[in-house]
Amino acid sequence: MSLDFLQVRQQIIAMGQAAPERARTLQNLRLTARQAMNEHADQLGLLQDKVRAALSFNHNLRCALPKNERLNHHAPLPPLPESITLIAADGSQINPDRHAFVDYCLVNVGAIQMVLGKNDPPSTSIRSQLLYDDQMYTEAGRMTEPLVALRRDLYERTLLADLAQDAAAPVLTLTDGPLELWVGQESGQNAAVYDRTFKQYLEALDKLYASGATTAGYIDRPRGDLLVRLLEIALLPLDQLEHAGHQSHRRFLGITDSDLFRDMLETGERSAIFGIQNRNADKYAHHLALNFFYLNVGTGPGGKAYPVRVEIPAWVVAQPGAIAQIQAVLVQQCRILGTRTYPYLLHRSHEIAVVTLDEKKQLERMIALELAQRGFPPGETSQKQAAKDLPGRTRMSS
């Protein structure tokens, strides 16, 4: 036994003892934040000015940016479009493993396409990319898990852009997770690799834009607090804006944007559209600038509210009727799985893309057989991995 349950039990007891007071504190913070949102609902210009001023002190500031709608705006559920092409993509990967008998990794991306309003069966697409030998290296060194994940995100967007080119308009493409790509935190040669891949990612977004398609990233159970951070800036006096974003002045720390919208949005309603201010905002320029809104995809009157975040680029915001299409389609897709309020097409794209453990083992057997037939039998697994694979081992791998 490696886990000291006695120690953990004492900490769990402390957690339970603190829970009632913590719940009261968070509820009070939610009420104060909602009050601040209502009081500043129309002060869009002032809030934009305060964010710009705060940026001069903190270049890494991350928060929502108000646009043209009141902070507490909520738009009702629009009618479903009569016909629209939906394309959803998802990806999975096999990461490099230094303990494995062969050095490789794999990115697998799957997409599903259907036309809403027609009875035609959906079509699927899969792109599988095996990386090996020199492909396992960059100028920064060996391929890493973050680099594989970055390629997965790139391949998802590239596949969507390619499929949208030939799809019947109007076209809406969907992915699970944010559109914002987390890059630029590395240094040296690693940063160059990320920057190059990020540029290709933006090119794929540009291709989607040129095709006339709309696109959205769907964030299930979001924990973000972009709007909460904006409200904290709203309450800061002008002579204290140098403290914006610093934890010591996070008066609403612990609550999320979802907390604000859970009791505000009726089923099918969306929030106002906000911009995203972050240190990479200048990399998403002009029509690629990132925006988001919250959408209640809950189960209806008397049911549980379920706010999700939807990220869209600026060209989608500017396209007449596009936001209404996204809102209506996502709510419709979330009804298909019943009480599991998750878009059906995104669920199907995950099923298409996921690489199972059995498939991984089959792939490795294929690799081993091919190398052996060529006179190059694969190497052995590491001694550490061999020990983990002993019969009867029940400990989780690490």
N, C-alpha and C positions, 0 to 999 in steps of 0.2 A: 504494500500500500504506500503510495507516494504522496497522497493528499492527507494533510492533518485535519481531519474533520472536526476535531475538538476545537482547534484554533478558529477554523472557518465558522463553526457553530456560534462561537462567541461574537464574531463579527456580524453574523446574520441576526442574532438577537439585538445587537446594537442598531442594525439597520431597521429592524421592525419597530424598535422603540422610538427612533427618530422619524418614522414615516408619517405619523399624524401631523406633527409640527411642520414637516417638510411640505405636506399636501396643503396645509393652510397658507404657508408662505407663498407657494406657487400660485394658489388661487388668488391671493391678494395681488401678486404681480400681474397675473392675467387681467384682472379687473382694471388695474392702473394702466396697463398697456393699451387695453381697448379704449379706455377713456382718452388717452393721449392720441390714439388713432382718430377718434371722432373729433377731438378738439383741433387737430391739425389737418383734417381731411381735405380742406380747400387751399391750404397754404403750400401749393406745389412749387411755385417759384422760390419762395423763401427756403423751403427744404432743399431744393437743388443748389441754391447759393451756399447753404450751410455745409452741404456735402463737399462742394468745390473748395470751400475754405478749409474744411477739415483735411482734405487731401494734401494741402500745402504743408501740413504737419506730419501726416502719416500716409506715405505713398502706398502702403500695403492695406489701406482701408478697404474693408469688404462690407457692403451693405446694399440694400435696395435703392433704386433711384425712381422717384415718382415721375410719371409721364403726363398723360392728358386726362386721366380719370381720378376722381376722388379716392383718397386712401381707403375709404370704407365702401367703395362702389361694389355692387354685386349685380351681375347681368343674368337674367333668367335663361333657362334652357331654350335654345332655338330649335326649330324643326330640323329633322334629319334631311340632308340633301337627297334628292331623288336618285342620283347616281354619282358615285365617286369611286375611283380606284384607290384601294388601300394596299400599302406594301409595308410589312413589318420585318425587321431584321434583328438578329441576335447573334452573339458569338460565344465560343468557348475555346479553351486552349489546354494543351498539355505543356507544362512548364519544364524548363531544363532541370535535370536531376543528376547531380554529380555522382550519386550512388547507383545509378542505373547502369546496365551493361553496355548501352550504346548512347552516344551523345547526340540528342536531337530534341526538337520541340515542335509543336504543331499548333496552328491556328485554324479553327473551323468556324465558318460563318454560314448561317442559314437564313433564308428569307421565304416569306409566304405572301402571295398576292391574290387579291380577290376584288371583284367589282360589286360594291354595295348596290342592291336593287336588282341584281341579276341572279339567276339560279345556277350559273356556271360554277363548277367546282374550283376551289382555289388551286393555284399552281405554286410549286415550290422550287427553290434554287439552293444549291449548296456549293460552297467553295472551300476546299481543304488545302492548306498550304503546309507542307512538311519542310522544316528547316534543318539542315545538317551540314557537316564539314565546315567550309569557310563561312557559310551563312550563319553559323553559331557565334560569329565574332563581328564586332564593330570596331571602329577606331578607338573606342573607349574600353574594349576588352570583350569578355564573354557576354553572350546574350543573358539578360536578367529577366526575372518575372515582370517587373514594371515595363520593360521594353516589349515583351510579348503581349502584355495587356494593351500597350499603346498600339501595336500593330493590329490587334483584334478590333479596337475602336476604329482605326483607319479602314480596315477591310469591311466592317459593317457599313460605314458611310459610303465607301466606294461602290459596294454592291447595290445599295439603294440608289445611288446616282445613276448607275448603269441601267438598272431596271426601269427607273422613272423615264429614261430617254424614250422608250418604246411603248410606254403605258398610255392608255386612253385618258385624256384630261376630263375633269380635274383629278389631280393625284395628291394623295396625302401619304407621306412616309413616316414611320414610327420606329423609335428605338426605346429600349428600356434604359433608364438612367439619364443623367444630364447631358446636354449638348456640350457643355463646357469641359474642355480637356485639361487635365491637370498637368501642365508642363512648365518648364522654366525654373524649377527648383533645384536642378542639378547644376554642377559646375564643371568646367574644363571640357574635355572631349565628350563626356556624357551629355552635356547640355547641347552640343552640336548635333548629336544623334536625335535628341528629342526635338530640337528646333526644326530639323529637316523633316521628320515625320509629321510634326505639327503643321508645317507648311503644306504637306500633301493632304492632310486632313482638311485644311481650309480650302484647298483646291477641289476636293470632293464636295464640300458644301457649296462652293461656287458653281459646280456642275449641276447640282440640284437646283440652285437658283436659276441658272440659265435654262433648265428644262421647263420652268414654269411650275414645278411642283412645290408643295408646302411640306414642311417637316416639323417634327416635334419630338422632344425627349420626355418620357413619362417617368416621374420619380414616385414610386410607391412608398408609402409611410415615410414621408420626408422629415428630416430632423433639422432642416436649415432654419436660420433665424435672421435672414437678410432684412425683412421688414422690421423685425424687433430691433435690430441694430440701427435702422433708420430712425425709429421712434426714440431711441436713446440719444441720438444726435439732435433730434428735434427738441428734446428737453434740456440739452446742454446750453448754458448761457454762451453768448458769442465770445466772451473772453476766456472760455474754457475749452474751445474746440480743439486745442492741441491734445486734449485727453481722449478725443473720439476714438473708439475702437479698443482702447486699453482696458484690460480686465478690471482694473481698479475703478473704472467708471462705467462698468456694465451693470446698470441698475436693474435690468430685466434678465440677467444671466440665469439660465435654467429653463426658460420658456421658449417655445418655438413659434414660427409663423402658423403652423397647423393649430396650435392652441388658440390663436386669435380667430381663425376662420371656422373652427369646429362648430361654434354656436351662432355664427353670423351667416353662413351660406346655407340656403335651402338646398334640397336635393337637385342636382343638375346645374346649380348656379356656379358662376365663376367670379373670382375677385377682380379687382383692377389689374391692369397690366403694368408691370414694373420693369425697369432696366436693372442690370447687374453691374455694380461697381466693384471691381477687384483689380489687383495689380496687373492682370493680363488683359484688362478691358481694351487697351489700345491695339491689341493684336486681333481683336474681333471688330474690325473697322466697318463703318458705313452699313451696308445691307447685311453684314454678318454679325452686327452687334447683338448681344444676347439679352433676351427678355424672359420674363416668366409670369405666370399667374397661377392661382390656386383654384381647384375645381373639386366640388363635393360630388363624389361618385357613389355616395351612400345609397342605402336601399329604399329610400322613399319615406313618406309620412309615417311617423312612429318608429322608423328604423334608425339605425346608428349612422351618424354623420361620418364620412370618411374623406377628409380633404387630401388631395394629392397635388404635387407641383408639376406644372407643365412648362418646359422651356422651349422657346421659339426664337428664331433669328429675326432681325429687324424687317427683312423683306416680307416675312409672313404677317407681321403686325401691319405693314403698310398695304397689304393686298386685300382689297375689299371682300368681305365675307369669309376670309380664311379662318379667322379666330372662331367665328360661329360654327364653321364646318368642323373644326377640331373639337370644339366643345361638345357638339351634338354627337359626333362619331365616337368619342371616347366614352361618353355616358352610355351609348348604345352597346358598345363593345363590352363594357363592364357589366352589362345585364345578362350576357350570354352564359356566364358561368354561375349564375344564381347568386348565392350569398357570398361567393368568392369574387369580390368586386375588383377584378383585374382584367384589363383588355384581352379578349379572347385571342386576337391575332398575335399579340405579343407573347401570350402563353404558347401558342402554336409555334412561333418562330424559335422560342427557347427549346421546345421539344425537338425541332429539326436540327438545331445547332449543337446541342449538348453532346459531348463525347462521354460515353459511359465507361465504367471501369472495365467491363468485358471487351468493349471496342478497343480500349487502350492496350489490353493484354493481347488481343488479336493483332493489332498493329505491330506490336513488338515481336510477336511470333513471325509475322511476315518479314520484318526487317532482319531478324535473326536467320531465317531460312534463305533469304536472298543473299545475304553476306556469306553464309556458309557455302552456298552453291557457287559463289564466285571465288572461293578459296580464301575468304577472309572471315573466319568465324568470329562472332562478336566477343567482346571481353566479358569478364565476370562482374557481377554486382559487387559493391563494396562490402567489406566484412560487417560493417555496421548494418547495412540493409539486409544482409544474409541473416544476421542475428534477429532482426525484427521479423523476418519472414518465417522463423521457426514455428512449427505447429504448436498451437496452444497459447501463443502470445496474444494478449488481449489489450495491451497498453496502446493508447493512441500514438501514432507516429509523430515525430517532430523533427 
